[in-house]
Amino acid sequence: MTTITLVQGDITRQSVDAIVNAANSSLLGGGGVDGAIHRRGGPAILEECRALRASRYGRGLPTGQAVATTAGELDARWVIHTVGPVFADSEDRSELLASCYREALRVADGLGARTVAFPAVSTGVYRWPIQDAARIAVETVRSTDTAVEEIRFVLFDERAYEAFAAQAG
Ligand code: APR
């Protein structure tokens, strides 16, 4: 049985098995969630990201895919990095955004993670409208078969929280 919970706060302060990072394909850090996770998680995360770039992901992590590393100093066992699509009026990339949630859950299942914290992927720098992103996120996790027991959406501000609350019912 999977429960969906909503929290307004900082994803780097969550005590869960896995924290999902809204990364970019370089896996070498950035701003927003990515910056916060590397800042609070410490260098061990970046070291593992560099190792992934030197091996399986020589050309970077493709949009919509997910990969796990250590969580370093965070109160979690793993960080699951996923790369969201940049919003575009010209083409519908909804399936790529849905894939971030689906693939992160697949990776979580592979690890045996039972509690997973997700940010609102693509809704910051990548400009995805928050209402539509919330709809895609909640619909996707609801339709994904997973052993994860708690899916915790961690929203940074009131507007994002309300958008997810409207979807999660
Ligand atoms: N905890 C939870 N949510 C956060 C936090 C935090 N500490 N910091 C930011 N957010 C929220 C933002 O308000 C936004 O709603 O996470 C959502 C995603 O925003 P971004 O972190 O900008 O991620 P995204 O839009 O997917 O863009 C990814 O930004 O940081 C770079 O390296 C990253 O290039 C990549 C791009």
Backbone and ligand atoms as CSV (ligand in chain L), in Angstrom:
chain,resi,resn,atom,element,x,y,z
A,1,MET,N,N,0.862,-1.192,0.000
A,1,MET,CA,C,0.000,0.000,0.000
A,1,MET,C,C,0.904,1.249,0.000
A,2,THR,N,N,0.711,2.123,-0.988
A,2,THR,CA,C,1.523,3.339,-1.074
A,2,THR,C,C,0.692,4.546,-0.652
A,3,THR,N,N,1.207,5.320,0.308
A,3,THR,CA,C,0.494,6.550,0.659
A,3,THR,C,C,1.246,7.745,0.075
A,4,ILE,N,N,0.477,8.760,-0.326
A,4,ILE,CA,C,1.059,9.998,-0.834
A,4,ILE,C,C,0.911,11.052,0.247
A,5,THR,N,N,2.027,11.663,0.636
A,5,THR,CA,C,1.951,12.737,1.626
A,5,THR,C,C,2.534,14.014,1.026
A,6,LEU,N,N,2.044,15.143,1.529
A,6,LEU,CA,C,2.522,16.447,1.053
A,6,LEU,C,C,3.144,17.184,2.222
A,7,VAL,N,N,4.291,17.804,1.998
A,7,VAL,CA,C,4.960,18.594,3.030
A,7,VAL,C,C,5.400,19.903,2.393
A,8,GLN,N,N,5.220,21.018,3.122
A,8,GLN,CA,C,5.810,22.261,2.626
A,8,GLN,C,C,7.111,22.438,3.389
A,9,GLY,N,N,8.212,22.473,2.645
A,9,GLY,CA,C,9.502,22.615,3.336
A,9,GLY,C,C,10.667,22.359,2.417
A,10,ASP,N,N,11.800,22.060,3.023
A,10,ASP,CA,C,13.079,21.881,2.323
A,10,ASP,C,C,13.346,20.385,2.179
A,11,ILE,N,N,13.467,19.940,0.965
A,11,ILE,CA,C,13.644,18.494,0.723
A,11,ILE,C,C,14.935,17.986,1.360
A,12,THR,N,N,15.931,18.865,1.558
A,12,THR,CA,C,17.205,18.379,2.118
A,12,THR,C,C,17.097,18.095,3.613
A,13,ARG,N,N,15.966,18.442,4.195
A,13,ARG,CA,C,15.790,18.188,5.634
A,13,ARG,C,C,14.880,17.000,5.900
A,14,GLN,N,N,14.537,16.275,4.861
A,14,GLN,CA,C,13.629,15.139,5.046
A,14,GLN,C,C,14.417,13.916,5.517
A,15,SER,N,N,13.799,13.149,6.418
A,15,SER,CA,C,14.382,11.868,6.867
A,15,SER,C,C,13.609,10.752,6.180
A,16,VAL,N,N,14.174,10.309,5.082
A,16,VAL,CA,C,13.538,9.265,4.253
A,16,VAL,C,C,14.630,8.328,3.729
A,17,ASP,N,N,14.230,7.236,3.098
A,17,ASP,CA,C,15.242,6.347,2.525
A,17,ASP,C,C,15.923,6.997,1.320
A,18,ALA,N,N,15.108,7.670,0.470
A,18,ALA,CA,C,15.674,8.269,-0.745
A,18,ALA,C,C,15.095,9.662,-0.985
A,19,ILE,N,N,15.980,10.568,-1.353
A,19,ILE,CA,C,15.576,11.933,-1.724
A,19,ILE,C,C,15.812,12.083,-3.219
A,20,VAL,N,N,14.784,12.510,-3.943
A,20,VAL,CA,C,14.910,12.664,-5.396
A,20,VAL,C,C,15.425,14.069,-5.709
A,21,ASN,N,N,16.429,14.132,-6.581
A,21,ASN,CA,C,17.037,15.396,-6.977
A,21,ASN,C,C,16.537,15.805,-8.349
A,22,ALA,N,N,16.168,17.079,-8.494
A,22,ALA,CA,C,15.813,17.655,-9.802
A,22,ALA,C,C,17.129,18.105,-10.437
A,23,ALA,N,N,17.787,17.171,-11.068
A,23,ALA,CA,C,19.147,17.404,-11.575
A,23,ALA,C,C,19.114,17.926,-13.010
A,24,ASN,N,N,20.311,18.113,-13.564
A,24,ASN,CA,C,20.408,18.310,-15.021
A,24,ASN,C,C,21.258,17.168,-15.553
A,25,SER,N,N,21.335,17.071,-16.846
A,25,SER,CA,C,21.941,15.859,-17.429
A,25,SER,C,C,23.431,15.742,-17.126
A,26,SER,N,N,24.069,16.857,-16.763
A,26,SER,CA,C,25.515,16.771,-16.463
A,26,SER,C,C,25.750,15.995,-15.164
A,27,LEU,N,N,24.757,15.997,-14.280
A,27,LEU,CA,C,24.898,15.391,-12.938
A,27,LEU,C,C,25.980,16.088,-12.104
A,28,LEU,N,N,26.390,17.265,-12.523
A,28,LEU,CA,C,27.500,17.922,-11.808
A,28,LEU,C,C,27.041,19.102,-10.981
A,29,GLY,N,N,25.744,19.117,-10.635
A,29,GLY,CA,C,25.242,20.156,-9.734
A,29,GLY,C,C,24.613,21.318,-10.477
A,30,GLY,N,N,24.030,22.217,-9.652
A,30,GLY,CA,C,23.335,23.372,-10.243
A,30,GLY,C,C,22.742,24.207,-9.143
A,31,GLY,N,N,21.562,24.779,-9.399
A,31,GLY,CA,C,20.926,25.622,-8.397
A,31,GLY,C,C,19.799,24.866,-7.714
A,32,GLY,N,N,18.774,25.579,-7.300
A,32,GLY,CA,C,17.540,24.985,-6.759
A,32,GLY,C,C,17.744,23.768,-5.881
A,33,VAL,N,N,16.940,22.738,-6.152
A,33,VAL,CA,C,17.027,21.494,-5.376
A,33,VAL,C,C,18.428,20.898,-5.512
A,34,ASP,N,N,18.939,20.908,-6.735
A,34,ASP,CA,C,20.259,20.320,-7.041
A,34,ASP,C,C,21.333,20.975,-6.177
A,35,GLY,N,N,21.312,22.300,-6.157
A,35,GLY,CA,C,22.308,23.024,-5.362
A,35,GLY,C,C,22.172,22.726,-3.880
A,36,ALA,N,N,20.922,22.672,-3.421
A,36,ALA,CA,C,20.682,22.442,-1.985
A,36,ALA,C,C,21.146,21.044,-1.573
A,37,ILE,N,N,20.862,20.068,-2.424
A,37,ILE,CA,C,21.246,18.681,-2.101
A,37,ILE,C,C,22.762,18.539,-2.051
A,38,HIS,N,N,23.451,19.105,-3.031
A,38,HIS,CA,C,24.916,18.999,-3.009
A,38,HIS,C,C,25.510,19.803,-1.855
A,39,ARG,N,N,24.919,20.945,-1.553
A,39,ARG,CA,C,25.452,21.798,-0.485
A,39,ARG,C,C,25.330,21.068,0.864
A,40,ARG,N,N,24.133,20.564,1.114
A,40,ARG,CA,C,23.896,19.945,2.439
A,40,ARG,C,C,24.386,18.498,2.464
A,41,GLY,N,N,24.382,17.868,1.296
A,41,GLY,CA,C,24.793,16.458,1.253
A,41,GLY,C,C,26.300,16.265,1.260
A,42,GLY,N,N,27.017,17.286,0.783
A,42,GLY,CA,C,28.473,17.216,0.796
A,42,GLY,C,C,29.078,16.561,-0.438
A,43,PRO,N,N,30.402,16.558,-0.484
A,43,PRO,CA,C,31.148,16.162,-1.691
A,43,PRO,C,C,30.997,14.698,-2.105
A,44,ALA,N,N,30.604,13.833,-1.178
A,44,ALA,CA,C,30.485,12.401,-1.537
A,44,ALA,C,C,29.485,12.194,-2.674
A,45,ILE,N,N,28.450,13.046,-2.696
A,45,ILE,CA,C,27.430,12.893,-3.749
A,45,ILE,C,C,28.039,13.228,-5.105
A,46,LEU,N,N,28.744,14.345,-5.149
A,46,LEU,CA,C,29.347,14.772,-6.423
A,46,LEU,C,C,30.406,13.772,-6.883
A,47,GLU,N,N,31.121,13.199,-5.916
A,47,GLU,CA,C,32.138,12.206,-6.296
A,47,GLU,C,C,31.483,11.036,-7.024
A,48,GLU,N,N,30.356,10.584,-6.487
A,48,GLU,CA,C,29.673,9.451,-7.144
A,48,GLU,C,C,29.069,9.880,-8.479
A,49,CYS,N,N,28.616,11.127,-8.548
A,49,CYS,CA,C,28.073,11.608,-9.835
A,49,CYS,C,C,29.169,11.641,-10.886
A,50,ARG,N,N,30.344,12.088,-10.477
A,50,ARG,CA,C,31.485,12.130,-11.418
A,50,ARG,C,C,31.833,10.711,-11.881
A,51,ALA,N,N,31.767,9.754,-10.951
A,51,ALA,CA,C,32.087,8.363,-11.308
A,51,ALA,C,C,31.056,7.839,-12.322
A,52,LEU,N,N,29.799,8.242,-12.145
A,52,LEU,CA,C,28.761,7.823,-13.107
A,52,LEU,C,C,29.024,8.429,-14.483
A,53,ARG,N,N,29.491,9.675,-14.520
A,53,ARG,CA,C,29.796,10.322,-15.785
A,53,ARG,C,C,31.003,9.650,-16.451
A,54,ALA,N,N,31.892,9.093,-15.611
A,54,ALA,CA,C,33.094,8.458,-16.171
A,54,ALA,C,C,32.804,7.020,-16.589
A,55,SER,N,N,31.597,6.540,-16.290
A,55,SER,CA,C,31.298,5.143,-16.634
A,55,SER,C,C,29.981,5.070,-17.413
A,56,ARG,N,N,28.905,4.727,-16.727
A,56,ARG,CA,C,27.643,4.455,-17.428
A,56,ARG,C,C,27.075,5.649,-18.183
A,57,TYR,N,N,27.330,6.852,-17.658
A,57,TYR,CA,C,26.664,8.027,-18.258
A,57,TYR,C,C,27.684,9.006,-18.822
A,58,GLY,N,N,28.485,8.490,-19.733
A,58,GLY,CA,C,29.526,9.338,-20.316
A,58,GLY,C,C,28.964,10.581,-20.986
A,59,ARG,N,N,27.751,10.429,-21.541
A,59,ARG,CA,C,27.165,11.589,-22.242
A,59,ARG,C,C,26.133,12.291,-21.365
A,60,GLY,N,N,26.124,11.950,-20.091
A,60,GLY,CA,C,25.160,12.589,-19.176
A,60,GLY,C,C,23.917,11.736,-19.007
A,61,LEU,N,N,23.115,12.070,-17.996
A,61,LEU,CA,C,21.881,11.326,-17.720
A,61,LEU,C,C,20.782,11.903,-18.622
A,62,PRO,N,N,20.193,11.075,-19.469
A,62,PRO,CA,C,19.162,11.594,-20.378
A,62,PRO,C,C,17.913,12.080,-19.630
A,63,THR,N,N,17.239,13.032,-20.197
A,63,THR,CA,C,15.983,13.544,-19.626
A,63,THR,C,C,15.003,12.386,-19.417
A,64,GLY,N,N,14.361,12.385,-18.243
A,64,GLY,CA,C,13.365,11.349,-17.967
A,64,GLY,C,C,13.923,10.104,-17.320
A,65,GLN,N,N,15.260,10.022,-17.221
A,65,GLN,CA,C,15.856,8.845,-16.580
A,65,GLN,C,C,16.279,9.181,-15.151
A,66,ALA,N,N,16.635,8.145,-14.394
A,66,ALA,CA,C,16.994,8.322,-12.984
A,66,ALA,C,C,18.135,7.396,-12.611
A,67,VAL,N,N,18.984,7.885,-11.688
A,67,VAL,CA,C,20.103,7.070,-11.201
A,67,VAL,C,C,20.371,7.433,-9.750
A,68,ALA,N,N,20.803,6.440,-8.952
A,68,ALA,CA,C,20.999,6.681,-7.512
A,68,ALA,C,C,22.470,6.857,-7.165
A,69,THR,N,N,22.704,7.680,-6.139
A,69,THR,CA,C,24.031,7.779,-5.525
A,69,THR,C,C,23.825,7.753,-4.010
A,70,THR,N,N,24.923,7.782,-3.295
A,70,THR,CA,C,24.856,8.008,-1.852
A,70,THR,C,C,24.144,9.322,-1.561
A,71,ALA,N,N,23.645,9.437,-0.335
A,71,ALA,CA,C,23.018,10.699,0.084
A,71,ALA,C,C,24.005,11.537,0.916
A,72,GLY,N,N,25.219,11.041,1.077
A,72,GLY,CA,C,26.240,11.816,1.800
A,72,GLY,C,C,25.781,12.159,3.209
A,73,GLU,N,N,25.790,13.426,3.553
A,73,GLU,CA,C,25.443,13.884,4.908
A,73,GLU,C,C,23.933,14.055,5.108
A,74,LEU,N,N,23.150,13.838,4.074
A,74,LEU,CA,C,21.687,14.021,4.215
A,74,LEU,C,C,21.124,12.894,5.085
A,75,ASP,N,N,19.964,13.123,5.711
A,75,ASP,CA,C,19.346,12.078,6.543
A,75,ASP,C,C,18.542,11.122,5.663
A,76,ALA,N,N,19.236,10.496,4.763
A,76,ALA,CA,C,18.657,9.559,3.785
A,76,ALA,C,C,19.756,8.585,3.408
A,77,ARG,N,N,19.344,7.479,2.774
A,77,ARG,CA,C,20.394,6.526,2.356
A,77,ARG,C,C,20.852,6.813,0.939
A,78,TRP,N,N,19.917,7.278,0.098
A,78,TRP,CA,C,20.274,7.534,-1.290
A,78,TRP,C,C,19.707,8.860,-1.772
A,79,VAL,N,N,20.377,9.416,-2.789
A,79,VAL,CA,C,19.771,10.469,-3.606
A,79,VAL,C,C,19.493,9.811,-4.962
A,80,ILE,N,N,18.272,9.990,-5.442
A,80,ILE,CA,C,17.937,9.494,-6.785
A,80,ILE,C,C,17.858,10.716,-7.696
A,81,HIS,N,N,18.831,10.826,-8.567
A,81,HIS,CA,C,18.895,11.985,-9.470
A,81,HIS,C,C,18.019,11.706,-10.694
A,82,THR,N,N,17.215,12.671,-11.064
A,82,THR,CA,C,16.430,12.552,-12.287
A,82,THR,C,C,16.484,13.882,-13.008
A,83,VAL,N,N,16.377,13.833,-14.339
A,83,VAL,CA,C,16.474,15.048,-15.152
A,83,VAL,C,C,15.114,15.332,-15.766
A,84,GLY,N,N,14.504,16.410,-15.328
A,84,GLY,CA,C,13.199,16.782,-15.859
A,84,GLY,C,C,13.327,17.476,-17.202
A,85,PRO,N,N,12.248,17.486,-17.978
A,85,PRO,CA,C,12.251,18.221,-19.248
A,85,PRO,C,C,12.074,19.724,-18.996
A,86,VAL,N,N,12.668,20.512,-19.853
A,86,VAL,CA,C,12.435,21.960,-19.824
A,86,VAL,C,C,11.078,22.193,-20.476
A,87,PHE,N,N,10.233,23.001,-19.841
A,87,PHE,CA,C,8.912,23.244,-20.424
A,87,PHE,C,C,9.044,23.907,-21.795
A,88,ALA,N,N,8.211,23.487,-22.748
A,88,ALA,CA,C,8.211,24.112,-24.083
A,88,ALA,C,C,6.773,24.241,-24.558
A,89,ASP,N,N,6.404,25.449,-24.991
A,89,ASP,CA,C,5.061,25.647,-25.566
A,89,ASP,C,C,4.931,24.863,-26.866
A,90,SER,N,N,6.065,24.717,-27.552
A,90,SER,CA,C,6.027,24.189,-28.930
A,90,SER,C,C,5.800,22.682,-28.976
A,91,GLU,N,N,6.164,21.975,-27.872
A,91,GLU,CA,C,5.955,20.517,-27.944
A,91,GLU,C,C,5.557,19.993,-26.565
A,92,ASP,N,N,4.801,18.930,-26.564
A,92,ASP,CA,C,4.303,18.353,-25.317
A,92,ASP,C,C,5.327,17.348,-24.786
A,93,ARG,N,N,6.013,17.719,-23.697
A,93,ARG,CA,C,7.031,16.825,-23.120
A,93,ARG,C,C,6.502,16.150,-21.851
A,94,SER,N,N,5.186,16.091,-21.715
A,94,SER,CA,C,4.575,15.537,-20.491
A,94,SER,C,C,5.068,14.135,-20.188
A,95,GLU,N,N,5.256,13.341,-21.229
A,95,GLU,CA,C,5.665,11.947,-21.029
A,95,GLU,C,C,7.063,11.887,-20.406
A,96,LEU,N,N,7.899,12.870,-20.746
A,96,LEU,CA,C,9.257,12.878,-20.173
A,96,LEU,C,C,9.188,13.233,-18.688
A,97,LEU,N,N,8.271,14.145,-18.333
A,97,LEU,CA,C,8.126,14.511,-16.920
A,97,LEU,C,C,7.551,13.326,-16.139
A,98,ALA,N,N,6.569,12.662,-16.726
A,98,ALA,CA,C,6.003,11.475,-16.072
A,98,ALA,C,C,7.092,10.417,-15.873
A,99,SER,N,N,7.949,10.291,-16.866
A,99,SER,CA,C,9.027,9.296,-16.796
A,99,SER,C,C,9.958,9.546,-15.611
A,100,CYS,N,N,10.180,10.803,-15.255
A,100,CYS,CA,C,11.046,11.100,-14.094
A,100,CYS,C,C,10.493,10.412,-12.852
A,101,TYR,N,N,9.194,10.512,-12.641
A,101,TYR,CA,C,8.580,9.925,-11.440
A,101,TYR,C,C,8.563,8.406,-11.521
A,102,ARG,N,N,8.232,7.911,-12.707
A,102,ARG,CA,C,8.174,6.453,-12.901
A,102,ARG,C,C,9.563,5.827,-12.738
A,103,GLU,N,N,10.559,6.444,-13.347
A,103,GLU,CA,C,11.908,5.881,-13.285
A,103,GLU,C,C,12.496,6.020,-11.878
A,104,ALA,N,N,12.197,7.119,-11.206
A,104,ALA,CA,C,12.723,7.287,-9.836
A,104,ALA,C,C,12.139,6.200,-8.929
A,105,LEU,N,N,10.865,5.865,-9.134
A,105,LEU,CA,C,10.247,4.789,-8.331
A,105,LEU,C,C,10.844,3.430,-8.691
A,106,ARG,N,N,11.167,3.242,-9.971
A,106,ARG,CA,C,11.788,1.973,-10.381
A,106,ARG,C,C,13.150,1.822,-9.716
A,107,VAL,N,N,13.919,2.910,-9.698
A,107,VAL,CA,C,15.237,2.886,-9.040
A,107,VAL,C,C,15.064,2.661,-7.536
A,108,ALA,N,N,14.070,3.334,-6.964
A,108,ALA,CA,C,13.809,3.169,-5.514
A,108,ALA,C,C,13.486,1.706,-5.201
A,109,ASP,N,N,12.668,1.082,-6.037
A,109,ASP,CA,C,12.320,-0.333,-5.832
A,109,ASP,C,C,13.564,-1.213,-5.931
A,110,GLY,N,N,14.438,-0.861,-6.856
A,110,GLY,CA,C,15.675,-1.646,-7.013
A,110,GLY,C,C,16.553,-1.572,-5.773
A,111,LEU,N,N,16.457,-0.433,-5.072
A,111,LEU,CA,C,17.278,-0.236,-3.871
A,111,LEU,C,C,16.611,-0.823,-2.628
A,112,GLY,N,N,15.295,-1.025,-2.711
A,112,GLY,CA,C,14.543,-1.440,-1.521
A,112,GLY,C,C,14.151,-0.245,-0.675
A,113,ALA,N,N,14.130,0.950,-1.266
A,113,ALA,CA,C,13.714,2.154,-0.531
A,113,ALA,C,C,12.213,2.074,-0.253
A,114,ARG,N,N,11.805,2.418,0.953
A,114,ARG,CA,C,10.384,2.339,1.313
A,114,ARG,C,C,9.768,3.725,1.464
A,115,THR,N,N,10.581,4.745,1.681
A,115,THR,CA,C,10.062,6.122,1.773
A,115,THR,C,C,10.907,6.980,0.839
A,116,VAL,N,N,10.193,7.724,-0.018
A,116,VAL,CA,C,10.875,8.515,-1.056
A,116,VAL,C,C,10.308,9.932,-1.072
A,117,ALA,N,N,11.197,10.930,-1.005
A,117,ALA,CA,C,10.779,12.336,-1.069
A,117,ALA,C,C,11.049,12.869,-2.474
A,118,PHE,N,N,10.014,13.476,-3.070
A,118,PHE,CA,C,10.127,14.063,-4.413
A,118,PHE,C,C,9.970,15.578,-4.334
A,119,PRO,N,N,10.781,16.325,-5.107
A,119,PRO,CA,C,10.479,17.738,-5.313
A,119,PRO,C,C,9.507,17.851,-6.482
A,120,ALA,N,N,9.068,19.084,-6.738
A,120,ALA,CA,C,8.214,19.333,-7.918
A,120,ALA,C,C,9.137,19.500,-9.123
A,121,VAL,N,N,9.517,18.389,-9.701
A,121,VAL,CA,C,10.503,18.380,-10.792
A,121,VAL,C,C,10.066,19.309,-11.939
A,122,SER,N,N,11.026,20.021,-12.495
A,122,SER,CA,C,10.867,20.891,-13.681
A,122,SER,C,C,10.097,22.178,-13.424
A,123,THR,N,N,9.650,22.427,-12.201
A,123,THR,CA,C,8.787,23.609,-11.974
A,123,THR,C,C,9.563,24.842,-11.536
A,124,GLY,N,N,10.880,24.769,-11.517
A,124,GLY,CA,C,11.693,25.951,-11.172
A,124,GLY,C,C,12.379,26.479,-12.412
A,125,VAL,N,N,13.670,26.277,-12.458
A,125,VAL,CA,C,14.477,26.728,-13.612
A,125,VAL,C,C,13.900,26.222,-14.927
A,126,TYR,N,N,13.313,25.017,-14.889
A,126,TYR,CA,C,12.797,24.432,-16.140
A,126,TYR,C,C,11.371,24.885,-16.477
A,127,ARG,N,N,10.828,25.783,-15.669
A,127,ARG,CA,C,9.647,26.582,-16.014
A,127,ARG,C,C,8.339,25.835,-16.270
A,128,TRP,N,N,8.208,24.601,-15.813
A,128,TRP,CA,C,6.946,23.889,-16.038
A,128,TRP,C,C,5.856,24.489,-15.154
A,129,PRO,N,N,4.694,24.797,-15.730
A,129,PRO,CA,C,3.619,25.375,-14.903
A,129,PRO,C,C,3.251,24.443,-13.748
A,130,ILE,N,N,3.166,24.990,-12.553
A,130,ILE,CA,C,3.067,24.150,-11.346
A,130,ILE,C,C,1.802,23.284,-11.337
A,131,GLN,N,N,0.669,23.832,-11.807
A,131,GLN,CA,C,-0.575,23.035,-11.752
A,131,GLN,C,C,-0.440,21.789,-12.626
A,132,ASP,N,N,0.071,21.996,-13.840
A,132,ASP,CA,C,0.179,20.862,-14.767
A,132,ASP,C,C,1.220,19.856,-14.266
A,133,ALA,N,N,2.310,20.379,-13.695
A,133,ALA,CA,C,3.347,19.479,-13.168
A,133,ALA,C,C,2.803,18.654,-12.005
A,134,ALA,N,N,1.981,19.288,-11.169
A,134,ALA,CA,C,1.381,18.565,-10.031
A,134,ALA,C,C,0.452,17.466,-10.537
A,135,ARG,N,N,-0.312,17.791,-11.571
A,135,ARG,CA,C,-1.242,16.788,-12.141
A,135,ARG,C,C,-0.462,15.590,-12.658
A,136,ILE,N,N,0.590,15.859,-13.436
A,136,ILE,CA,C,1.402,14.781,-14.009
A,136,ILE,C,C,2.059,13.962,-12.890
A,137,ALA,N,N,2.602,14.653,-11.891
A,137,ALA,CA,C,3.307,13.951,-10.802
A,137,ALA,C,C,2.363,13.015,-10.057
A,138,VAL,N,N,1.212,13.522,-9.637
A,138,VAL,CA,C,0.287,12.712,-8.830
A,138,VAL,C,C,-0.326,11.594,-9.667
A,139,GLU,N,N,-0.741,11.913,-10.897
A,139,GLU,CA,C,-1.304,10.867,-11.763
A,139,GLU,C,C,-0.293,9.758,-12.021
A,140,THR,N,N,0.961,10.144,-12.235
A,140,THR,CA,C,1.985,9.142,-12.559
A,140,THR,C,C,2.257,8.224,-11.374
A,141,VAL,N,N,2.452,8.792,-10.185
A,141,VAL,CA,C,2.787,7.916,-9.045
A,141,VAL,C,C,1.584,7.046,-8.682
A,142,ARG,N,N,0.382,7.584,-8.906
A,142,ARG,CA,C,-0.812,6.784,-8.600
A,142,ARG,C,C,-0.945,5.602,-9.558
A,143,SER,N,N,-0.412,5.760,-10.763
A,143,SER,CA,C,-0.581,4.679,-11.752
A,143,SER,C,C,0.671,3.804,-11.867
A,144,THR,N,N,1.624,4.022,-10.945
A,144,THR,CA,C,2.863,3.219,-11.004
A,144,THR,C,C,2.857,2.160,-9.912
A,145,ASP,N,N,3.056,0.925,-10.303
A,145,ASP,CA,C,3.125,-0.172,-9.347
A,145,ASP,C,C,4.491,-0.126,-8.652
A,146,THR,N,N,4.511,0.041,-7.330
A,146,THR,CA,C,5.793,0.181,-6.627
A,146,THR,C,C,5.673,-0.375,-5.217
A,147,ALA,N,N,6.808,-0.794,-4.676
A,147,ALA,CA,C,6.839,-1.285,-3.288
A,147,ALA,C,C,7.070,-0.119,-2.310
A,148,VAL,N,N,7.290,1.078,-2.848
A,148,VAL,CA,C,7.500,2.240,-1.979
A,148,VAL,C,C,6.228,2.464,-1.155
A,149,GLU,N,N,6.402,2.646,0.168
A,149,GLU,CA,C,5.228,2.786,1.044
A,149,GLU,C,C,4.795,4.220,1.243
A,150,GLU,N,N,5.767,5.153,1.248
A,150,GLU,CA,C,5.413,6.567,1.341
A,150,GLU,C,C,6.067,7.355,0.233
A,151,ILE,N,N,5.246,8.017,-0.569
A,151,ILE,CA,C,5.734,8.969,-1.575
A,151,ILE,C,C,5.432,10.345,-1.007
A,152,ARG,N,N,6.495,11.076,-0.666
A,152,ARG,CA,C,6.337,12.370,-0.006
A,152,ARG,C,C,6.733,13.487,-0.978
A,153,PHE,N,N,5.732,14.288,-1.378
A,153,PHE,CA,C,6.047,15.459,-2.215
A,153,PHE,C,C,6.432,16.595,-1.278
A,154,VAL,N,N,7.613,17.128,-1.462
A,154,VAL,CA,C,8.107,18.214,-0.597
A,154,VAL,C,C,8.112,19.496,-1.416
A,155,LEU,N,N,7.168,20.399,-1.070
A,155,LEU,CA,C,6.967,21.605,-1.861
A,155,LEU,C,C,7.587,22.802,-1.148
A,156,PHE,N,N,8.263,23.623,-1.920
A,156,PHE,CA,C,9.079,24.665,-1.304
A,156,PHE,C,C,8.263,25.883,-0.888
A,157,ASP,N,N,7.122,26.074,-1.552
A,157,ASP,CA,C,6.323,27.261,-1.220
A,157,ASP,C,C,4.835,26.914,-1.226
A,158,GLU,N,N,4.045,27.853,-0.730
A,158,GLU,CA,C,2.597,27.665,-0.543
A,158,GLU,C,C,1.903,27.351,-1.858
A,159,ARG,N,N,2.317,28.074,-2.907
A,159,ARG,CA,C,1.663,27.923,-4.224
A,159,ARG,C,C,1.848,26.497,-4.744
A,160,ALA,N,N,3.056,25.991,-4.597
A,160,ALA,CA,C,3.310,24.618,-5.057
A,160,ALA,C,C,2.547,23.634,-4.185
A,161,TYR,N,N,2.536,23.893,-2.892
A,161,TYR,CA,C,1.816,23.003,-1.968
A,161,TYR,C,C,0.336,22.936,-2.346
A,162,GLU,N,N,-0.261,24.103,-2.583
A,162,GLU,CA,C,-1.694,24.143,-2.932
A,162,GLU,C,C,-1.955,23.417,-4.254
A,163,ALA,N,N,-1.047,23.578,-5.195
A,163,ALA,CA,C,-1.222,22.918,-6.501
A,163,ALA,C,C,-1.220,21.395,-6.328
A,164,PHE,N,N,-0.313,20.890,-5.485
A,164,PHE,CA,C,-0.268,19.440,-5.266
A,164,PHE,C,C,-1.454,18.972,-4.426
A,165,ALA,N,N,-1.849,19.797,-3.455
A,165,ALA,CA,C,-2.997,19.412,-2.608
A,165,ALA,C,C,-4.266,19.294,-3.457
A,166,ALA,N,N,-4.376,20.162,-4.451
A,166,ALA,CA,C,-5.558,20.124,-5.327
A,166,ALA,C,C,-5.606,18.815,-6.121
A,167,GLN,N,N,-4.428,18.262,-6.417
A,167,GLN,CA,C,-4.370,17.012,-7.186
A,167,GLN,C,C,-4.474,15.783,-6.287
A,168,ALA,N,N,-3.852,15.887,-5.106
A,168,ALA,CA,C,-3.747,14.689,-4.268
A,168,ALA,C,C,-5.044,14.431,-3.502
A,169,GLY,N,N,-5.917,15.423,-3.494
A,169,GLY,CA,C,-7.251,15.239,-2.895
A,169,GLY,C,C,-7.216,15.141,-1.385
L,1,APR,N1,N,13.405,21.769,-1.287
L,1,APR,C1,C,12.275,21.503,-1.992
L,1,APR,N2,N,11.955,22.118,-3.145
L,1,APR,C2,C,12.817,23.057,-3.612
L,1,APR,C3,C,14.024,23.382,-2.947
L,1,APR,C4,C,14.301,22.694,-1.734
L,1,APR,N3,N,15.425,22.928,-1.027
L,1,APR,N4,N,14.671,24.349,-3.684
L,1,APR,C5,C,13.887,24.613,-4.751
L,1,APR,N5,N,12.770,23.847,-4.706
L,1,APR,C6,C,11.642,23.800,-5.646
L,1,APR,C7,C,11.474,24.958,-6.588
L,1,APR,O1,O,10.742,25.996,-5.952
L,1,APR,C8,C,10.685,24.311,-7.713
L,1,APR,O2,O,9.315,24.288,-7.388
L,1,APR,O3,O,11.879,22.684,-6.500
L,1,APR,C9,C,11.184,22.863,-7.731
L,1,APR,C10,C,12.135,22.533,-8.879
L,1,APR,O4,O,12.954,23.653,-9.125
L,1,APR,P1,P,14.508,23.495,-9.581
L,1,APR,O5,O,15.306,23.056,-8.420
L,1,APR,O6,O,14.863,24.776,-10.264
L,1,APR,O7,O,14.511,22.280,-10.621
L,1,APR,P2,P,14.033,22.223,-12.153
L,1,APR,O8,O,12.970,23.221,-12.450
L,1,APR,O9,O,13.770,20.772,-12.376
L,1,APR,O10,O,15.333,22.678,-12.954
L,1,APR,C11,C,16.464,21.836,-12.935
L,1,APR,O11,O,17.850,23.620,-12.230
L,1,APR,O12,O,19.018,23.624,-10.306
L,1,APR,C12,C,19.128,23.407,-11.652
L,1,APR,O13,O,20.866,21.798,-11.865
L,1,APR,C13,C,19.477,21.980,-11.954
L,1,APR,O14,O,19.828,22.451,-14.257
L,1,APR,C14,C,18.937,21.862,-13.345
L,1,APR,C15,C,17.651,22.679,-13.279
